[in-house]
Amino acid sequence: MLILPPSAPVLTPDTMRRAESATISSGVPALLLMERAAAAAAMMIGRFAPGRPILVLCGPGNNGGDGYGVAALLAAAGHRVRVASASPARSEPALAMAARWTAPVEALADCAPAPIIVDALYGTGLSRALPDDIQAALDRCRKAKATVIALDIPSGIDARNGDALGRPLAAELTIAFGALKRGHVLGAGAALSGRIVIADIGLGEHVANLHLVPPPLRTRLAPDTHKYKRGSVLVIEGSPNRGGAAQLTALAALRAGAGAVTLVGEGNSIPANAIMRRSDAEGLALLFDARTTAIAIGPGLADHPRSRDWLARILAGTIPAVIDAGALALMPPSHQSLPIVLTPHEGEFVRLFGAPGPDRVGAALAAAGQTGAVVVLKGPQTIIAAPDGQAAINTHATPWLASAGSGDVLTGIIAALLGQGMPPFEAACAGTWVHGDAGLRGGIGLIADDLPALLPQVLAGLRPA
């Protein structure tokens, strides 16, 4: 059994600005917030790059003000620091911080790179393409192959959605002020932010509907546990010639902790002797068995009357269900009140709901509101959205999971967690993290068939609740 602990909020730039404004309105000067940011960043950079020459690239806004403050503090601590800029500071707190840098400011257009480059050109407010002169300077720094540390977010990443607004420098370390932003964990931002460290600048608690998926915690099994207390999952198989997909789902559900798993269909093979096989008639009877606690349908399923009949019966019942793959194409447009998890990949999502566009979080939330189901929009950063407006992003995964059958395994994991009593949103979040961890453990050469065998290692490695 798993539970989800609290996790880090992921803010939009607007939410972050509101948090800063509220803090300033409470009596904390904007300059003090900048000083806190600069002090935290300077301490981290000093530890990250002891003894190495540092070049700080400063823009005209508050991100540049952070950069000037960092440069002054690093120089005072004995580091070899230079500053380069294309234009002078403009905002009041940035001007105050720039005044603390008393050494020359080099022209960004022709400054020589250093082994460590601190990127403080543009922060989370950028929403347009990088200016040509800034882009040229970044390209020149890229050729120098320096180690880049970004203040708040790499310059040129849209903090709203992670889009690249040009050709940003890839940071090895990003020091995020106050909280994570969506641009850190979505799109190109996820690839270019490197290791992210959050610097507390005293903004207090953040109210957000979007969080990172945290590592789940493992609870102890009760002494009187038996197989049906651990959940009984039905996996509805497709046609026999497509049976491998449903068998992956069934084996994953068993390895993820379900006490009993039953494959329902006309096939005759099973992926493990512990998995039961039943005909459609016998499976239909299990829909009325109180011991049945979750259903998975879709992997290997084609569009024919049997598939539609099974889906209609599941949607007319009350048993929690995971709907994937072939079953997604058969979903009715009506709003559901059943505890359902839908697990579309990008192409399936487009066919069901239209193209998600640049705001994948918003698109997933709209889909959840439309269907009344938890929606798991699979991708490099998987988004989990609930009808009540909660959303989460799972970044704990690997591109090696982009392999045929991997999604069928995820369906089985989520079904097992639903069967054990986890609410749909929590089951979907925990399932994506567990699936991602199995992929990370598998690494190069991973195929979907490897994933179920890795699940006991993943579960054993979780911290006890």
PyMOL commands that set and color helices and strands:
alter all, ss='L'
color gray80, all
select helices_A, chain A and resi 13-25+30-48+62-76+92-98+108-110+132-143+182-185+187-192+227-230+240-255+280-286+305-316+325-328+346-353+360-371+399-401+406-419+424-442+448-461
alter helices_A, ss='H'
color red, helices_A
select strands_A, chain A and resi 2-3+10-11+54-58+81-85+105-107+116-120+147-151+173-177+180-181+195-199+210-212+217-218+232-236+260-264+276-278+294-297+321-323+340-342+374-377+382-385+391-394
alter strands_A, ss='S'
color yellow, strands_A
deselect
rebuild
show_as cartoon
